Amino acid sequence: MGMVGGGQGAFIGAIHRIAAQLDNQIELVCGAFSSDPDNAVASGKALYLEESRCYRSYQEMLKQEALLGDDKRMDMVVIVTPNFLHFPIAKMALEQGFHVMSDKPATVDLAEALALKDIIEQTGLLYGLTHTYTGYPMVKEAKARIKQGQLGKIKKVVVEYPQGWLANKNDENSKQAAWRLDPKKSGISCCMGDIGVHAANLAEYVTGLSITELCADLSTNVAGRLLDDDGTVLLRFNSGAQGTLQASQVSIGEENSLKLRVYGETASIEWSQLEPNTVLMKFADKPSQLIRAGVGEMDKITQANMRTPAGHPEGYLEAFANIYTQFSYQIRDRLFVDINASDANNSDLNTHDKAAINDVPGIESAIRGMAFIENVVAASQSEIKWHPFSLKPQKITLLNELDKG
């Protein structure tokens, strides 16, 4: 893989590198790690890459790597930049013949996500999105149990993602905060675009349901901010189930307290990122059941995403790594089939669980994520209560434009 962004001092780039290389399926071979050319090269050298493959810009990297032979050039591009750069990098990477793995949200707006889908279809290349929380083994186990009907018909979905790291004005001084609060770099939303979209993705992924309507109330709690830092969304799903989504970056004392609760006719299920190896099932007529990773029989996809025996916790890095590793199997299978098209029975897919490999978030998750962000912001600005969940770009007015009006 080659990486764009994630240079010295960047948090998420290091996380991606650790995750991608955890299972020895992916090797970092090149990068354009910063918009500052000197820092980009220095960051590559600090990672002990060949100096000739420490590029000064992503444009240079993509053009030069495309000229290398198949035995040396990178196979995939990893994008870990601020949101506004996701689309142009992904577009150029795909057009140069490289598979793409992108940090979320996929683009800066829904129109770009829809355009990206067209490019992916035209090139026939692979695209993955790091909706990290879908990579947790016990999230996959919760999904499997719901799919098996163990909860009965789903009635209510409650998902919450509170953080407290942007609660005060002086919290804006970090590099990570500065671009997230800048509409030109982040897009139309801070809180919902950064973490609310994770919560929505988790709710749909685990339940297998789709959001069809929503009612939203977003707010900005620190004077001078142009984007939301807190919000509550009421949800309606295609099955008739109802739900609530709360996301906040001004909840003092909270870390990354992502939690999902799903209530069915016969049972409910609960998962928390602060206790990721546990799923709690509750019933009306018998004791609650504590399901622990690695204990007892698990779904095949759950097993395909676990590495250690019971009692050896797997967390955030491993969840990230599951997405990367399964994506690497997709690429390997694509390469193998291209080379050995006449002998499909020898495909790498036969040595790995097909369902697990296909469980990587892709362009459809990207589009629904961008649609969620735009629909929520538009709904919050409207006096109308309920809004249909639309996959068409929404008309949005930024807070500074509202102030001018």
Residue pairs with C-beta under 8 A, 6 or more apart in sequence:
1 20
1 26
1 27
1 28
1 29
1 74
1 75
1 76
1 77
1 78
1 101
2 28
2 29
2 30
2 31
2 32
2 53
2 61
2 65
2 74
2 76
2 77
2 78
2 98
3 13
3 16
3 17
3 28
3 30
3 31
3 32
3 33
3 77
3 78
3 80
4 31
4 32
4 33
4 58
4 61
4 77
4 78
4 79
4 80
4 81
4 85
4 89
5 13
5 32
5 33
5 34
5 79
5 80
5 81
5 82
5 85
6 12
6 13
6 14
6 16
6 17
6 31
6 33
6 43
6 78
6 80
7 13
7 33
7 34
7 39
7 40
7 42
7 43
8 33
8 34
8 39
8 42
8 43
8 46
9 175
10 33
10 80
10 175
11 176
12 80
12 103
13 33
13 80
15 316
15 317
15 320
16 78
16 80
16 103
16 130
16 320
16 324
17 28
17 47
18 317
18 320
18 321
19 317
19 318
19 320
19 321
19 323
19 324
20 26
20 28
20 78
20 321
20 324
21 27
21 28
22 317
22 318
22 321
22 324
22 325
23 307
23 321
23 324
23 325
23 328
25 324
25 325
25 328
25 329
25 332
26 76
26 324
26 325
26 328
28 47
28 49
29 49
29 50
29 53
29 72
29 74
30 44
30 49
30 50
30 53
30 54
30 55
30 61
30 65
30 74
31 40
31 43
31 44
31 47
31 49
31 53
31 54
31 55
31 61
32 40
32 55
32 56
32 57
32 58
32 60
32 61
33 39
33 40
33 43
33 44
33 54
34 40
34 43
37 56
37 57
40 54
40 55
40 56
40 57
41 51
41 54
41 55
41 56
43 54
44 51
44 53
44 54
44 55
45 51
45 54
53 65
55 61
55 64
58 85
58 89
58 92
59 92
62 77
62 92
62 93
62 96
62 98
63 96
65 73
65 74
65 96
65 98
66 73
66 96
66 97
66 98
67 73
74 98
75 98
75 99
75 331
75 335
76 98
76 99
76 100
76 101
76 126
76 327
76 331
77 89
77 90
77 93
77 98
77 99
77 100
77 101
78 101
78 102
79 85
79 86
79 89
79 90
79 93
79 100
79 101
79 102
79 103
80 103
81 89
81 103
82 179
82 180
82 185
82 186
83 105
83 107
83 108
83 185
83 186
83 187
83 193
84 108
84 184
84 185
84 186
84 187
86 102
86 103
86 105
86 106
86 107
86 108
86 112
87 106
87 107
87 108
87 112
87 113
87 115
87 116
90 100
90 102
90 106
90 107
90 116
90 119
90 127
91 115
91 116
91 119
93 100
94 100
94 119
94 120
94 123
94 125
94 127
95 119
95 123
97 123
97 125
98 125
99 125
99 126
99 127
99 128
99 327
99 331
100 125
100 126
100 127
100 128
101 127
101 128
101 129
101 130
101 323
101 324
101 327
102 127
102 128
102 129
102 130
102 366
103 129
103 130
104 129
104 130
104 131
104 197
104 198
104 201
104 366
104 369
105 187
105 193
105 197
105 366
105 369
105 370
105 373
106 112
106 113
106 116
106 129
106 363
106 366
106 367
106 369
106 370
107 113
107 116
107 366
107 370
108 186
108 187
109 187
109 188
109 370
109 374
109 393
110 367
110 370
110 371
110 373
110 374
110 391
110 392
110 393
110 394
111 393
112 370
113 363
113 366
113 367
113 369
113 370
113 371
114 367
114 391
114 393
116 127
116 363
116 366
117 363
117 366
117 367
120 127
120 363
126 327
126 330
126 331
126 334
126 362
127 362
127 363
127 366
128 323
128 327
128 330
128 360
128 361
128 362
129 361
129 362
129 363
129 365
129 366
129 369
130 320
130 323
130 361
131 198
131 201
131 202
131 205
131 323
131 361
131 365
131 369
132 198
132 316
132 319
132 320
132 323
133 139
133 198
133 201
133 202
133 258
133 273
133 319
134 140
134 201
134 202
134 205
134 319
134 323
134 359
134 361
135 305
135 318
135 319
135 320
135 321
135 322
135 323
136 271
136 273
136 276
136 305
136 314
136 319
136 322
137 277
137 293
137 298
137 302
137 305
137 306
137 314
137 322
138 271
138 276
138 277
138 278
138 279
138 291
138 293
138 302
139 202
139 205
139 206
139 271
139 276
139 319
140 299
140 301
140 302
140 305
140 359
141 279
141 291
141 293
141 298
141 299
141 302
142 206
142 260
142 262
142 269
142 271
142 279
143 205
143 206
143 207
143 208
144 299
144 301
144 302
145 151
145 269
145 279
145 281
145 299
146 154
146 206
146 207
146 208
146 262
146 264
146 269
147 208
150 264
150 266
150 267
150 281
151 262
151 263
151 264
151 265
151 266
151 267
151 268
151 269
152 264
152 265
152 266
152 267
153 239
153 241
153 264
153 265
154 207
154 209
154 237
154 239
154 241
154 262
154 263
154 264
155 241
155 242
155 263
155 264
155 265
156 241
156 242
156 243
156 262
156 263
157 203
157 207
157 209
157 235
157 237
157 241
157 242
157 243
157 244
157 260
157 261
157 262
157 263
158 243
158 244
158 260
158 261
158 262
158 263
159 199
159 200
159 202
159 203
159 243
159 244
159 245
159 246
159 258
159 259
159 260
159 261
160 199
160 245
160 246
160 247
160 257
160 258
160 259
161 195
161 196
161 198
161 199
161 246
161 247
161 248
161 256
161 257
161 258
161 259
162 246
162 247
162 248
162 251
162 254
162 257
163 195
163 248
163 249
163 251
163 254
163 255
163 256
163 257
164 248
164 249
164 250
164 251
164 252
164 253
164 254
164 255
165 171
165 177
165 249
166 172
166 177
166 181
166 190
166 222
166 229
166 249
166 250
167 221
167 222
167 249
167 250
167 251
167 252
168 222
169 222
169 223
169 224
171 177
172 178
172 181
172 222
179 185
179 186
180 186
180 190
180 193
180 194
180 227
181 190
181 225
181 226
181 227
182 226
183 226
183 227
183 398
183 400
186 193
186 194
186 227
187 193
187 373
188 227
188 373
188 374
188 377
188 396
188 398
189 196
189 218
189 227
189 228
189 373
189 376
189 377
190 225
190 227
190 228
190 229
190 249
191 218
191 227
191 228
191 229
191 230
191 231
191 247
191 248
191 249
192 218
192 228
192 231
192 233
192 247
192 372
192 373
192 376
192 377
193 227
193 373
194 249
195 247
195 249
195 258
196 231
196 233
196 245
196 247
196 372
196 373
196 376
197 369
197 372
197 373
198 258
199 245
199 246
199 247
199 258
199 260
200 211
200 233
200 245
200 368
200 369
200 372
201 361
201 365
201 368
201 369
201 372
202 258
202 260
203 209
203 211
203 235
203 243
203 245
203 260
204 210
204 211
204 368
205 361
205 365
206 260
206 262
206 271
207 237
207 241
207 262
209 237
209 238
209 239
209 241
210 237
210 238
210 368
210 389
211 235
211 236
211 237
211 238
211 372
211 389
212 236
212 237
212 238
212 388
212 389
213 235
213 236
213 386
213 387
213 388
213 389
214 233
214 234
214 235
214 236
214 375
214 376
214 379
214 386
214 387
214 389
215 233
215 234
215 379
215 385
215 386
215 387
216 231
216 232
216 233
216 234
216 375
216 376
216 377
216 379
216 380
216 387
217 231
217 232
217 233
217 380
218 228
218 230
218 231
218 376
218 377
218 380
219 228
219 229
219 230
219 231
220 226
220 227
220 228
220 229
220 230
220 399
221 229
221 230
221 250
222 229
222 250
225 399
226 398
226 399
226 400
227 398
227 399
228 377
228 380
229 248
229 249
229 250
230 247
230 248
230 249
230 250
230 251
231 246
231 247
231 248
231 376
231 380
232 244
232 245
232 246
233 244
233 245
233 246
233 247
233 376
233 379
234 242
234 243
234 244
235 242
235 243
235 244
235 245
236 242
236 243
236 386
237 243
248 254
255 274
256 273
256 274
257 272
257 273
257 274
258 272
258 273
259 270
259 271
259 272
259 273
259 274
260 270
260 271
260 272
261 268
261 269
261 270
262 268
262 269
262 270
266 283
266 284
267 281
267 282
267 283
268 281
268 282
269 279
269 280
269 281
269 282
270 279
270 280
270 281
270 282
271 278
271 279
271 280
272 278
273 316
276 313
276 314
276 315
276 316
276 319
277 292
277 293
277 294
277 313
277 314
278 290
278 291
278 292
278 293
279 290
279 291
280 288
280 289
280 290
280 291
281 288
281 289
281 291
282 288
282 289
283 289
292 310
293 306
293 310
293 313
293 314
294 306
294 308
294 309
294 310
294 311
294 312
295 310
298 306
300 353
300 355
300 356
301 353
301 355
301 356
301 359
304 326
304 352
304 353
304 356
305 322
305 326
305 356
306 314
307 314
307 318
308 314
323 360
323 361
326 356
326 357
326 359
326 360
327 360
329 348
329 349
329 352
329 357
330 357
330 358
330 360
332 348
333 347
333 348
333 349
333 357
336 346
336 347
336 348
337 344
337 347
340 346
340 347
349 357
367 391
368 391
371 389
371 390
371 391
372 389
374 393
374 394
374 396
375 387
375 389
375 390
375 394
377 394
377 396
378 387
378 394
378 395
378 396
379 387
381 396
381 397
381 402
397 405
